[in-house]
């Protein structure tokens, strides 16, 4: 799981407009992005556990 957290943290960091080299950032900054990554991965897991939506076709009484 630590590998996934680190990979997501790096991806979030590199998406920033002013991103520099990950390895040169202070540990405080990298920890902030790791926390964001943990949150993102937890939300993704929660989303995947939800029941899939009913994909049945819906009939409308009028044509659009």
Backbone as a chain_set.jsonl record, in Angstrom:
{"seq": "XXXXXXXXXXXXXXXXXXXXXXXXXXXXXXXXXXXXXXXXXXXXXXXXXXXXXXXXXXXXXXXX", "coords": {"N": [[0.819, -1.193, 0.0], [2.026, 1.2, 0.628], [3.569, 1.782, -1.602], [1.609, 2.451, -3.492], [0.532, 4.739, -2.305], [2.743, 6.459, -2.355], [3.13, 6.668, -5.138], [0.73, 7.886, -5.989], [0.891, 10.248, -4.529], [3.149, 11.449, -5.692], [2.141, 11.811, -8.27], [0.015, 13.609, -7.798], [1.506, 15.755, -6.835], [3.104, 16.381, -9.082], [1.171, 17.351, -10.746], [0.745, 19.904, -9.97], [1.073, 23.378, -10.744], [3.459, 24.721, -10.145], [5.3, 22.725, -9.65], [8.307, 21.136, -8.657], [11.257, 19.19, -8.486], [10.461, 16.159, -7.047], [12.054, 14.741, -5.172], [13.605, 16.768, -4.143], [12.012, 18.303, -2.6], [11.002, 19.447, 0.665], [10.486, 17.202, 3.43], [8.153, 17.766, 4.809], [6.442, 18.917, 2.888], [6.21, 16.748, 1.1], [4.967, 14.916, 2.806], [2.489, 16.143, 3.108], [1.378, 15.791, 0.562], [1.339, 13.02, 0.524], [-0.618, 12.527, 2.429], [-2.839, 13.608, 1.1], [-2.898, 11.745, -0.947], [-3.516, 9.368, 0.442], [-6.113, 9.989, 1.235], [-7.363, 10.241, -1.285], [-7.071, 7.603, -2.269], [-8.566, 6.204, -0.361], [-11.117, 7.266, -0.819], [-11.5, 6.346, -3.422], [-11.565, 3.557, -2.98], [-13.863, 3.427, -1.408], [-15.76, 4.29, -3.254], [-15.621, 2.181, -5.099], [-16.729, 0.138, -3.593], [-19.391, 0.702, -3.48], [-22.752, -0.028, -4.487], [-23.312, -0.962, -7.857], [-24.786, 1.225, -10.256], [-28.155, 0.929, -11.445], [-28.413, -0.1, -14.634], [-30.462, -0.242, -16.443], [-32.478, 0.491, -19.299], [-34.262, 3.514, -19.594], [-37.513, 4.448, -20.308], [-38.815, 7.216, -21.899], [-41.693, 9.309, -22.048], [-41.797, 10.989, -24.206], [-40.245, 12.221, -27.183], [-36.955, 13.367, -27.471]], "CA": [[0.0, 0.0, 0.0], [2.902, 2.373, 0.668], [3.969, 2.082, -2.971], [0.493, 3.149, -4.118], [0.448, 6.079, -1.701], [3.858, 7.258, -2.881], [2.889, 6.923, -6.558], [-0.343, 8.873, -6.104], [1.417, 11.51, -4.001], [4.008, 12.026, -6.734], [1.277, 12.25, -9.373], [-0.661, 14.829, -7.361], [2.521, 16.804, -6.766], [3.528, 16.785, -10.427], [0.056, 18.055, -11.384], [0.792, 21.3, -9.531], [1.684, 24.279, -11.726], [4.817, 25.106, -9.752], [5.992, 21.535, -9.142], [9.733, 21.008, -8.921], [11.686, 17.798, -8.378], [9.883, 15.561, -5.847], [13.093, 14.379, -4.214], [14.211, 17.972, -3.567], [11.044, 18.977, -1.723], [11.121, 19.082, 2.078], [9.644, 16.092, 3.874], [6.871, 18.342, 5.204], [5.636, 19.049, 1.665], [5.911, 15.402, 0.602], [3.979, 14.324, 3.718], [1.186, 16.735, 2.794], [0.875, 15.119, -0.625], [1.032, 11.626, 0.892], [-1.919, 12.555, 3.1], [-3.823, 13.758, 0.027], [-2.953, 10.468, -1.666], [-4.273, 8.431, 1.283], [-7.527, 10.379, 1.131], [-7.83, 9.89, -2.63], [-7.183, 6.146, -2.371], [-9.689, 5.783, 0.482], [-12.341, 7.618, -1.531], [-11.619, 5.424, -4.549], [-12.002, 2.271, -2.433], [-15.256, 3.599, -1.0], [-16.544, 4.352, -4.487], [-15.663, 0.847, -5.695], [-17.568, -0.737, -2.774], [-20.799, 1.054, -3.64], [-23.515, -0.834, -5.433], [-23.352, -0.37, -9.196], [-26.064, 1.809, -10.62], [-29.008, 0.133, -12.312], [-28.151, 0.384, -15.984], [-31.58, -0.533, -17.319], [-32.928, 1.606, -20.127], [-35.419, 4.233, -19.075], [-38.37, 4.897, -21.398], [-39.404, 8.533, -21.702], [-42.95, 9.39, -22.8], [-41.69, 11.934, -25.327], [-38.968, 12.162, -27.905], [-36.153, 14.58, -27.231]], "C": [[0.866, 1.262, 0.0], [3.364, 2.778, -0.737], [2.873, 2.872, -3.685], [0.369, 4.577, -3.6], [1.537, 6.976, -2.276], [3.623, 7.611, -4.349], [1.803, 7.98, -6.752], [0.134, 10.234, -5.597], [2.296, 12.207, -5.036], [3.172, 12.55, -7.897], [0.54, 13.536, -9.01], [0.307, 16.003, -7.324], [2.885, 17.3, -8.164], [2.417, 17.501, -11.188], [0.013, 19.528, -10.988], [1.511, 22.15, -10.585], [3.145, 24.58, -11.413], [5.633, 23.93, -9.207], [7.454, 21.538, -9.576], [10.079, 19.521, -8.881], [11.217, 17.256, -7.027], [10.935, 15.306, -4.771], [13.718, 15.6, -3.539], [13.263, 18.732, -2.646], [11.268, 18.558, -0.271], [10.132, 17.972, 2.443], [8.247, 16.576, 4.275], [5.926, 18.465, 4.007], [5.252, 17.669, 1.146], [4.887, 14.707, 1.489], [2.579, 14.857, 3.459], [0.569, 16.03, 1.581], [0.59, 13.643, -0.367], [-0.315, 11.538, 1.601], [-3.041, 12.732, 2.087], [-3.999, 12.446, -0.73], [-3.732, 9.427, -0.861], [-5.768, 8.714, 1.195], [-8.095, 9.974, -0.22], [-8.012, 8.385, -2.774], [-8.337, 5.61, -1.523], [-11.02, 6.096, -0.199], [-12.567, 6.707, -2.734], [-12.11, 4.057, -4.072], [-13.463, 2.33, -2.012], [-16.162, 3.607, -2.226], [-16.693, 2.964, -5.111], [-16.543, -0.115, -4.902], [-19.056, -0.469, -2.958], [-21.451, 0.14, -4.67], [-23.481, -0.162, -6.803], [-24.75, 0.163, -9.504], [-26.838, 0.857, -11.531], [-28.89, 0.706, -13.723], [-29.277, 0.046, -16.956], [-31.969, 0.718, -18.086], [-34.174, 2.226, -19.504], [-36.218, 4.744, -20.26], [-38.975, 6.235, -21.026], [-40.657, 8.631, -22.555], [-42.895, 10.342, -24.0], [-40.321, 11.79, -25.967], [-38.217, 13.464, -27.688], [-35.549, 15.075, -28.516]], "O": [[0.475, 2.28, -0.569], [3.529, 3.963, -1.027], [3.157, 3.838, -4.393], [0.13, 5.508, -4.369], [1.275, 8.122, -2.642], [3.891, 8.741, -4.76], [1.947, 8.87, -7.59], [-0.194, 11.262, -6.188], [2.195, 13.418, -5.228], [3.464, 13.612, -8.446], [0.451, 14.452, -9.827], [-0.034, 17.113, -7.733], [2.964, 18.506, -8.396], [2.689, 18.188, -12.173], [-0.693, 20.315, -11.619], [2.446, 21.683, -11.236], [3.97, 24.681, -12.32], [6.544, 24.119, -8.401], [7.787, 21.894, -10.706], [9.24, 18.687, -9.221], [11.537, 17.825, -5.983], [10.725, 15.619, -3.6], [14.305, 15.471, -2.465], [13.664, 19.692, -1.99], [11.683, 17.429, -0.011], [9.075, 17.838, 1.826], [7.268, 15.854, 4.092], [4.742, 18.147, 4.114], [4.096, 17.441, 0.791], [4.026, 13.984, 0.986], [1.597, 14.123, 3.572], [-0.62, 15.714, 1.579], [-0.312, 13.075, -0.982], [-1.066, 10.584, 1.398], [-4.082, 12.084, 2.195], [-5.112, 12.082, -1.108], [-4.527, 8.68, -1.431], [-6.582, 7.796, 1.095], [-9.193, 9.422, -0.291], [-9.008, 7.937, -3.343], [-9.012, 4.663, -1.926], [-11.945, 5.284, -0.161], [-13.704, 6.338, -3.029], [-12.985, 3.464, -4.702], [-14.215, 1.382, -2.237], [-17.224, 2.985, -2.216], [-17.769, 2.611, -5.595], [-17.055, -1.084, -5.463], [-19.887, -1.316, -2.629], [-20.807, -0.382, -5.58], [-23.605, 1.059, -6.903], [-25.756, -0.39, -9.061], [-26.25, 0.083, -12.286], [-29.232, 1.864, -13.963], [-29.065, 0.047, -18.169], [-31.816, 1.841, -17.606], [-35.026, 1.525, -18.957], [-35.662, 5.408, -21.135], [-39.578, 6.377, -19.962], [-40.693, 8.099, -23.664], [-43.879, 10.469, -24.729], [-39.372, 11.298, -25.355], [-38.809, 14.542, -27.723], [-34.843, 16.083, -28.518]]}, "num_chains": 1, "name": "protein.A"}
